[in-house]
Amino acid sequence: MGDSSENRDVGGEVSRLVEQAKELQDCAAALISRTSREEDALRLRVASFDSRISSLRNTQHANRLDGELIRAKYILSEGDAAAFLPSKSHGRFLRMFLGPINVRANRKDVQLKVKEEYNNFRDRTAYLFLFFPSLLLMLRSWVWDGCLPALPVQLYQAWLLYLYTGLALRENILRVNGSDIRPWWIKHHYCAMAMALISLTWEIETGPDCAQKQTGIQLFLKWAIMQGVAMILQNRYQRQRLYTRIALGKARRMDVVWGETAGVQGQLLLLCPILFVLQGFEAYVGVLLLKTALAGFISEWQVITCGILLIIMAVGNFANTVQTLVTKSQVKARMRGRTRQDVDQ
């Protein structure tokens, strides 16, 4: 009798737990449904507000009120309401690597953590970008008698593939979360990924005349050293400039800087010559690879493809640099014109 009574008590407790579980499920489903409806309504309001700001900025009377419109846009994009702005498409690249998952963070602090991790990744890889090719060239002169062995070079090329793939993934995720990364820089990393992947299949010649056969590889490593120096300078100066622009309300915390987008004139005077020399050397290495292939000295398809990709990246980087400098000049001229107009009034 005691056991039977105890079993009934346990059975009743289990039944009550099942009913409570159903009740909790119903409450959670109702809350999610209500929250979803409220989010949809708020998302429509935010999208309408953002559209009104854009339409007002395109009117002829917006010049004198442009500062206030920028301030309203800044408040919208920097606050919690930014999570309800229309998100950009994830793109094929993210879907190919991650599948059909949503990588847009709803909380601002999570978005900023993603951006900070991206900046830390850039800082770490900039020093490695400089260290690895420098080490290979030093060992070539001191240990390997002027002839690079295949394995260390291929390990470096595999690391480049990892680097550019990681940058492209992080930049696509940042773009989905509202960052202003220029499309060219993501495409640039696609080209660099392809070049790193192709170079892994490139046969590295050895033998008595290996120094001449490895001219393209040596030039590529020297270009990588220059690229590493430029990346370190960019990361240092541009981070400081971005903090200043955020404080002035001219940039958002999710924005990032790449390439020649440093701000003040002193930084541009330092970075622009380095960038132009780097782009010219990149194009030179590409042309040299094509010449060696056309001359029949090294006729593998990898050489031709890598040469073409280097030239494409050099031309794209140069065009992007010039476009940025022209845009900065136009903005400064417009600001000077407004200042003179205010003085006259």
C-alpha positions in Angstrom: 0.0 0.0 0.0 2.8 2.4 0.8 4.6 1.8 -2.5 1.3 2.3 -4.4 0.6 5.6 -2.7 4.2 6.7 -3.3 3.9 5.8 -7.0 0.7 7.8 -7.3 2.3 10.8 -5.7 5.3 10.6 -8.1 3.0 10.1 -11.1 0.9 13.2 -10.1 4.1 15.3 -9.7 5.3 14.2 -13.2 1.9 15.0 -14.7 2.0 18.5 -13.1 5.5 19.0 -14.5 4.3 18.1 -18.0 1.4 20.6 -17.7 3.8 23.3 -16.4 6.1 22.6 -19.4 3.2 23.0 -21.8 2.2 26.2 -20.0 5.7 27.6 -20.2 5.9 26.7 -23.9 2.6 28.5 -24.6 3.8 31.6 -22.7 7.2 31.6 -24.5 5.5 31.2 -27.9 3.1 34.1 -27.1 6.0 36.3 -26.0 8.0 35.5 -29.1 5.0 36.2 -31.3 4.3 39.5 -29.6 7.9 40.5 -29.7 8.2 39.6 -33.3 5.1 41.8 -34.1 6.6 44.7 -32.2 10.0 44.3 -33.9 8.4 44.3 -37.3 6.5 47.5 -36.5 9.6 49.1 -35.2 11.6 48.0 -38.2 9.1 49.6 -40.5 9.3 52.9 -38.5 13.1 52.9 -38.6 13.2 52.2 -42.3 10.7 55.0 -43.0 12.7 57.4 -40.8 16.0 56.5 -42.6 14.3 56.9 -46.0 13.0 60.4 -44.9 16.5 61.5 -43.9 17.9 60.3 -47.2 15.2 62.1 -49.2 15.7 65.3 -47.3 19.5 65.3 -47.9 18.9 65.1 -51.6 16.7 68.3 -51.7 18.1 71.7 -52.7 17.4 73.1 -49.2 19.5 70.5 -47.4 22.8 72.3 -47.5 22.1 74.5 -44.5 20.5 71.7 -42.6 22.9 69.0 -43.7 24.7 69.0 -40.3 21.4 68.3 -38.4 20.5 65.6 -40.8 23.8 64.0 -40.4 23.4 64.2 -36.6 20.0 62.5 -36.8 21.4 59.8 -39.1 24.3 59.3 -36.6 22.0 58.9 -33.6 19.9 56.4 -35.6 22.9 54.3 -36.7 24.8 54.4 -33.4 22.0 53.6 -31.0 20.0 50.4 -30.4 17.7 51.3 -33.3 20.5 50.4 -35.7 19.7 46.8 -35.2 16.4 47.5 -37.0 17.9 49.2 -40.1 17.6 47.3 -43.3 20.5 44.8 -43.4 22.7 44.2 -46.4 22.6 40.9 -48.3 24.8 38.2 -46.9 26.2 37.5 -50.3 27.3 34.3 -51.9 30.7 34.2 -50.2 29.2 34.0 -46.7 26.6 31.5 -47.8 29.3 29.4 -49.4 31.3 29.2 -46.2 28.7 29.5 -43.4 25.5 28.4 -45.0 22.1 30.2 -44.8 22.7 31.5 -41.2 22.1 35.0 -40.0 25.3 36.7 -38.9 23.7 40.1 -38.1 24.0 40.9 -34.4 21.0 42.5 -32.8 22.9 44.1 -30.0 25.4 47.0 -30.6 27.9 45.7 -28.1 28.1 42.4 -30.0 28.6 44.2 -33.3 31.4 46.3 -31.7 33.1 43.1 -30.4 33.1 41.7 -33.9 34.7 44.9 -35.2 37.3 44.9 -32.4 38.2 41.2 -33.2 38.6 42.2 -36.8 41.0 45.0 -35.9 43.0 42.7 -33.6 43.3 40.2 -36.4 44.6 42.9 -38.8 47.1 44.1 -36.2 48.4 40.5 -35.6 48.6 39.6 -39.3 50.4 42.8 -40.3 53.4 41.9 -38.2 53.3 38.3 -39.5 53.0 39.6 -43.0 56.3 41.5 -42.5 58.0 38.8 -40.5 57.6 35.7 -42.7 58.9 36.9 -46.0 61.8 38.7 -44.2 62.7 35.5 -42.5 62.6 33.5 -45.8 64.8 36.0 -47.6 67.3 36.1 -44.8 67.5 32.3 -44.6 67.9 32.2 -48.4 71.0 34.3 -48.2 72.5 32.9 -45.0 71.5 29.2 -44.9 70.0 28.0 -48.3 72.8 29.4 -50.6 70.5 31.6 -52.6 67.9 28.9 -53.4 64.6 28.8 -51.6 63.3 25.3 -50.7 59.7 24.5 -51.7 58.2 23.6 -48.3 58.8 26.9 -46.4 57.5 29.0 -49.4 54.4 26.8 -49.7 53.7 27.1 -46.0 53.9 30.8 -46.3 51.5 30.7 -49.3 49.1 28.5 -47.3 49.2 31.1 -44.5 48.4 33.8 -47.1 45.4 31.8 -48.1 44.2 31.6 -44.5 44.9 35.3 -44.0 42.9 36.6 -47.0 40.1 34.1 -46.4 39.8 35.2 -42.8 39.9 38.9 -43.8 37.2 38.4 -46.5 34.9 36.5 -44.0 35.3 39.1 -41.3 34.7 42.0 -43.7 31.6 40.4 -45.2 30.2 39.9 -41.6 31.1 43.5 -40.8 29.4 44.8 -43.9 26.2 42.9 -43.0 26.3 44.5 -39.6 26.4 48.0 -41.0 30.1 48.8 -41.6 31.1 51.0 -44.6 33.9 48.7 -46.0 34.4 49.5 -49.7 33.4 46.7 -52.0 36.7 46.9 -53.7 38.7 45.8 -50.6 36.6 42.7 -50.3 37.0 42.0 -54.0 40.8 42.6 -53.6 40.9 39.9 -51.0 39.0 37.6 -53.3 41.7 38.1 -55.9 44.4 37.6 -53.2 42.8 34.4 -52.1 42.7 33.1 -55.6 46.4 34.0 -56.1 47.4 32.3 -52.8 45.5 29.2 -53.8 47.0 29.0 -57.3 50.5 29.7 -56.0 50.3 26.6 -53.8 50.3 24.5 -57.0 53.2 26.5 -58.5 56.2 24.3 -58.9 59.2 25.9 -57.2 62.3 25.2 -59.4 65.5 24.1 -57.8 68.9 23.3 -59.2 72.1 25.2 -60.2 70.3 28.1 -61.7 67.5 28.3 -59.2 68.2 31.9 -58.3 67.2 33.0 -61.8 64.2 30.6 -61.9 63.0 31.9 -58.6 63.1 35.6 -59.5 59.4 35.9 -59.4 59.2 34.4 -55.9 61.9 36.6 -54.6 60.2 39.7 -56.0 56.9 38.6 -54.5 58.5 38.2 -51.1 60.0 41.7 -51.3 56.6 43.0 -52.3 55.1 41.3 -49.2 57.7 43.0 -47.0 56.6 46.4 -48.4 53.0 45.4 -47.9 53.6 44.5 -44.3 55.2 47.9 -43.6 52.3 49.7 -45.3 49.8 47.7 -43.2 51.5 48.5 -39.9 51.5 52.2 -40.8 47.9 52.1 -41.9 46.7 50.3 -38.8 48.5 52.7 -36.5 47.5 56.1 -38.1 44.1 55.2 -39.4 42.9 53.9 -36.0 43.8 57.2 -34.4 42.0 59.1 -37.2 38.9 57.0 -36.9 38.6 57.7 -33.2 38.8 61.4 -33.9 36.1 61.2 -36.6 33.8 59.2 -34.3 34.3 61.9 -31.6 33.3 64.6 -34.2 30.3 62.6 -35.3 31.7 62.1 -38.8 32.0 58.3 -38.6 30.3 55.5 -36.9 31.8 53.1 -34.4 31.2 50.2 -36.8 33.1 51.9 -39.6 36.6 50.6 -40.5 39.4 52.1 -42.5 41.5 50.4 -45.2 44.1 51.3 -47.8 44.5 55.0 -48.2 41.6 56.2 -46.0 43.8 57.8 -43.4 42.6 61.2 -42.6 44.8 64.2 -42.0 47.2 65.7 -44.5 50.3 64.7 -42.6 49.3 61.1 -42.6 48.4 61.2 -46.3 51.8 62.7 -47.1 53.4 59.7 -45.4 51.1 56.9 -46.6 50.4 58.0 -50.2 54.0 57.7 -51.5 54.3 54.3 -49.8 51.0 53.1 -51.3 51.8 54.4 -54.8 55.3 52.7 -54.7 53.7 49.5 -53.4 51.1 49.5 -56.1 53.7 50.2 -58.8 55.9 47.4 -57.5 52.9 45.0 -57.4 52.2 45.8 -61.1 55.9 45.3 -61.9 55.9 41.9 -60.3 52.8 41.0 -62.3 54.3 42.2 -65.6 57.6 40.3 -64.8 55.7 37.1 -64.3 53.9 37.5 -67.6 57.2 38.3 -69.4 58.8 35.1 -68.0 55.8 33.1 -69.2 55.6 34.6 -72.6 59.4 34.2 -73.1 59.0 30.5 -72.4 61.4 30.4 -69.5 58.6 29.5 -67.0 55.5 28.6 -69.0 53.1 27.2 -66.3 49.6 28.5 -66.3 50.0 29.5 -62.6 52.6 32.1 -63.5 50.3 33.7 -66.1 47.3 33.7 -63.8 49.2 35.1 -60.8 50.7 37.8 -63.0 47.3 38.9 -64.2 45.8 38.9 -60.7 48.7 41.1 -59.4 48.1 43.6 -62.2 44.4 43.7 -61.6 44.9 44.3 -57.8 47.5 47.0 -58.5 45.2 48.8 -61.0 42.3 48.5 -58.6 44.3 49.8 -55.6 45.6 52.7 -57.6 42.1 53.7 -58.9 40.7 53.4 -55.3 43.5 55.6 -54.0 43.0 58.3 -56.6 39.2 58.2 -56.1 39.7 58.7 -52.3 42.1 61.6 -52.8 39.7 63.3 -55.2 36.8 62.8 -52.8 38.7 64.3 -50.0 39.6 67.3 -52.1 36.0 67.8 -53.1 34.9 67.6 -49.4 37.5 70.1 -48.3 36.5 72.5 -51.2 32.9 72.2 -50.2 33.7 72.9 -46.6 35.7 75.9 -47.5 32.8 77.2 -49.6 30.3 76.8 -46.8 32.7 78.6 -44.4 33.0 81.5 -46.8 29.2 81.6 -47.3 28.7 81.7 -43.5 31.2 84.6 -43.2 29.4 86.5 -46.0 26.0 86.0 -44.3 
